[in-house]
Amino acid sequence: LELIETQTISSAVAQVDFTSIQESTYNVHFLTINNLQFSGTSTANVGVRLFESGVLETSTVYDIAYQRGAATGTTSEARSTSNNHLRIVTYTGDGNVANGYSYFYNLGDSTKYSFHTMHSSNTNKDGTASYNFGSGVLHQASTVDGIRLYDASSSQNITSGVISLYGIRYS
């Protein structure tokens, strides 16, 4: 596990980009999110879009399957075979924090699909805790050389948090 980059958010930004992910060096990437907060009070989804050869992929070419559960006992799922982003956290805003991680596979291999798995937890605006887990895939073979995180549901700014990207090598 080797640190590629850490970004600390201390003022409002619309997105966080990792554009030097060293995709030809690492077969697996590990992204961590710590104490992430958004500017608004409505639900936010920490969306992930991938850069293919420097171009951000915004089309409906992502397949997703995620589960969410809350301390109140409610559960839900999100699934799609034509989504325009991957997801790491569903967050309910209002000053609460989200934490999570995601593994990304095959980003630098132009002959394979790129996919990820994720786990996260957060507090909701009513003070209860929630969890999220699942996976997604960019269902086209390409060289992925960057990762963007942003609010995919309500375009809120990210106001604080620490996001780190690591590389994992294997033979």
C-alpha positions in Angstrom: 0.0 0.0 0.0 1.6 3.2 -1.2 0.2 6.7 -0.8 -0.3 8.4 -4.2 -2.0 11.6 -3.0 -4.0 13.1 -0.1 -6.3 16.1 -0.6 -7.5 18.0 2.5 -10.7 20.1 1.8 -10.9 23.2 4.0 -13.0 25.5 1.9 -16.0 24.8 -0.4 -15.2 23.0 -3.7 -17.6 21.5 -6.3 -15.4 18.4 -6.9 -12.2 16.7 -5.9 -10.0 15.3 -8.8 -7.2 12.8 -8.7 -5.5 13.1 -12.0 -2.1 11.5 -11.4 -3.3 8.1 -10.2 -0.2 6.2 -11.6 -2.5 3.7 -13.4 0.4 2.0 -15.2 2.1 1.3 -11.8 -0.8 0.1 -9.7 -3.3 -2.7 -10.5 -5.5 -1.8 -7.5 -6.3 1.7 -6.1 -7.6 2.3 -2.6 -9.5 5.5 -1.8 -10.3 6.7 1.7 -12.8 9.4 2.8 -12.6 10.9 6.3 -14.9 13.4 7.9 -16.5 14.6 4.6 -19.0 17.3 4.9 -21.3 19.1 2.4 -22.6 22.7 2.3 -26.3 22.0 2.3 -28.9 20.2 4.3 -30.4 18.0 1.6 -29.3 14.4 0.7 -26.0 14.2 -1.2 -24.5 11.2 -3.0 -20.7 11.1 -3.1 -20.5 10.3 -6.8 -17.5 9.0 -8.6 -16.7 9.6 -12.3 -13.7 8.2 -14.1 -11.4 10.0 -16.5 -10.6 7.9 -19.6 -7.4 9.0 -21.3 -7.9 12.5 -19.7 -11.6 12.8 -20.7 -14.2 12.7 -17.9 -16.8 10.0 -18.6 -20.2 11.5 -17.8 -22.4 9.2 -20.0 -24.7 6.5 -18.7 -22.0 3.8 -18.9 -21.8 2.8 -15.2 -23.5 -0.2 -13.7 -24.2 0.1 -10.0 -25.6 -2.0 -7.1 -25.6 -0.5 -3.6 -27.3 -1.2 -0.3 -28.0 1.3 2.4 -29.2 0.8 6.0 -30.0 3.1 8.9 -30.0 2.7 12.6 -33.7 3.2 12.5 -34.1 -0.2 10.8 -34.8 1.1 7.3 -32.9 -0.3 4.3 -32.9 0.6 0.6 -31.0 -0.2 -2.5 -29.8 1.6 -5.6 -29.2 -0.3 -8.8 -28.9 0.6 -12.4 -27.4 -0.7 -15.6 -27.2 2.9 -17.1 -26.1 5.3 -14.4 -23.9 8.3 -15.1 -21.7 7.8 -12.0 -20.5 5.4 -9.4 -21.2 6.0 -5.7 -19.3 5.9 -2.4 -21.6 7.5 0.2 -25.2 8.5 0.5 -25.2 11.4 2.9 -28.0 13.3 4.4 -26.2 16.7 4.9 -26.9 19.2 7.7 -23.4 19.3 9.1 -23.0 15.6 9.6 -19.9 13.6 8.5 -19.3 10.7 6.2 -16.5 8.2 6.1 -15.8 5.4 3.7 -13.4 3.6 1.4 -13.4 2.1 -2.1 -11.2 -0.3 -4.0 -10.8 0.3 -7.7 -9.6 -2.5 -10.0 -8.1 -2.5 -13.6 -8.1 1.3 -14.0 -4.9 1.2 -16.2 -5.8 -1.9 -18.2 -7.3 -0.9 -21.5 -8.4 -4.5 -22.2 -10.6 -4.8 -19.1 -13.6 -3.1 -17.5 -12.8 -0.9 -14.5 -14.8 -1.6 -11.3 -15.0 -0.8 -7.7 -16.3 -1.9 -4.3 -17.2 0.4 -1.5 -18.2 0.6 2.2 -19.1 3.7 4.1 -20.9 5.1 7.1 -22.3 8.4 8.1 -24.5 10.3 10.5 -27.8 11.5 9.3 -29.4 14.9 10.0 -31.5 13.3 12.8 -28.3 12.1 14.5 -28.7 8.4 13.6 -26.1 6.4 11.8 -26.3 4.8 8.3 -24.1 2.4 6.3 -23.6 1.8 2.6 -22.0 -1.0 0.7 -21.9 -2.1 -2.9 -20.1 -2.1 -6.2 -20.1 -0.6 -9.7 -18.4 -1.0 -13.0 -17.6 1.2 -16.0 -18.9 -1.2 -18.6 -16.5 -0.4 -21.3 -12.8 -1.4 -21.7 -10.6 1.7 -21.5 -7.5 3.2 -19.8 -8.8 5.1 -16.7 -6.3 7.7 -15.6 -8.2 9.9 -13.1 -11.0 9.9 -10.5 -13.5 12.7 -9.6 -15.6 12.9 -6.5 -18.6 15.2 -6.3 -22.2 15.5 -5.1 -24.1 13.5 -7.7 -27.6 14.3 -6.3 -28.0 18.0 -5.4 -24.8 19.7 -6.6 -23.7 20.8 -3.1 -20.2 21.8 -2.4 -17.8 19.6 -0.4 -16.8 21.9 2.5 -14.4 19.7 4.5 -12.8 16.3 4.7 -9.6 14.4 3.9 -9.5 12.1 0.9 -6.5 9.9 0.2 -5.7 7.7 -2.8 -3.3 4.7 -2.4 -1.9 2.3 -4.9 -1.5 -1.5 -4.4 0.8 -3.6 -6.5 0.6 -7.2 -7.2 2.2 -9.5 -9.8 
